[in-house]
Every structure is written in C-alpha cells, then in structure tokens.
Amino acid sequence: MKKLIGFLGAAACVGTMQTASAGDITGKITLKGTPPPAPEMPLKADPFCGKIKEVAAAPGNPRMPFYVVDKSGGLADVFIYIKEGAKAAAPPAQPVVIDQVQCQYTPYVVGLQAKQKILVKNSDPLMHNVHPQPTVAGNKEANKAQPANAGPLEFVFDNPEVFLRFRCDVHPWMFSYVGVVDHPYFAVSGKDGAFKISNVPPGDYVIEAVHRKTHPNGKGITQKIKVGADGAKADFTVELPAQ
Ligand SMILES: [Cu+2]
C-alpha cells in the first residue's frame, strides 16, 4: 500500500509540473540593410535644453534614435508581443515609468498592460509638456504641462494600442512609443536585438514584432510559434522600407 501511495504521489507531481510549467520565448531581431543617418535633435540650439550641463558639454547634438543597430545587425527598440492566443490578464499594480532626461524621453520604446499605470517623470531643470496621442477609441488623450521639479504625471490606457505615442509639445523631437497590450507577454529588444518574453504557458500563439520606423502603421511581422515546457525560439529579420 505504501508503495502505491508513493507511486501515485510521484505521478501527481509530474502531472502538476507539466500543466504549470511555462516557457520563455527568446529570439533576436536583425535589421537587413544599412539605415540612413537619422536627423539630429537640435538640443544645443534650444535656450533651455542647450543649458543642461551634459548637453552643453557634448561635442554635437544626438541623433533621433530611429534605428539602434549593433555590429551584428541586432535591432533595438522593437516591441515583440503575443498577438493571438494569450488570455487577457489583470494589470500589475506596479506602474511603468518613463522619464524625460536631457530633453529626451527614456526609454524610447516601452511595453505596458492595458489599465496599468504609466508614470512620466521630469528629471530636467525645465518645463516639458506631456502629450499622449492615442488613436484607439477609449484611450484618452491628455496634454499636461510638467514644470521642473514637478512630481510624476500618471496616465492609464484602457485598451490595447501598438504604438501609442507620447510627445512633448515644447520640444518637437521628443517622442516615446508605448506598446499597450492586455496581457503580460511582451518585450522590447535590447541593444543586441535580443528579447525574452518570460513565463508563457504552453500553447500555440501568433507573435508579432513591431518596429516603429519600419512598421509605421503598427502592423509588424508575425510568426506562428508553439511554446512547450522549454519555451520557444523566434527570430525576426526586419527590412528597411523602400527609400
Ligand atoms: Cu519637452
């Protein structure tokens, strides 16, 4: 009898592990081709941004972060998310935070769950104006001045939208692109183009990779994948738009 109970216990344990296990989706985004040089942000010419210590000390203006590519072709700032097959989930209580530093939004691309709070900080000694510009019905536009030393501004968007753009009306080069989805299965590629979407339940999915310049309408490249207990791999190659 003891033996039998032991056997059943082990079987139950294995069964639980199989149903509860979740895998990571990992991969790399590679850009094909050499992007044209991006325009400069005219920070030095701005009467306030130009006086920020780091901006004044820099030899030139930074360029717009349109294509951030490493030597291997790895493309950063690509938003990768499960487009089909994921269950909607309640948002985490913790907010996503973006900041304004040296008259630029950072990060440039970030992911967020619908109904999750997003806080926008101002670390600069000058006034910015935070202007999210949603295009999906039900997501509210806002336009708020944020003087130096003001506390963070809080926004919530109820519906998925890739990308929802934040801009600053004071500094027309300032943008941040937010990928809003209704579940936690998303990632933004890093400087080497790599990404990881963690803890995805086993199943069949469609995932999409969206880069804000090569896919300006928010429609990226999709791929069908099967996630098993040991996860799945999904690489993408992004092509430059025709010039
Ligand atoms: Cu600004």
Boltz pocket constraint, residues with backbone or C-beta under 6 A from the ligand:
constraints:
  - pocket:
      binder: B
      contacts: [[A, 103], [A, 127], [A, 128], [A, 129], [A, 168], [A, 169], [A, 170], [A, 171], [A, 174]]
      max_distance: 6.0
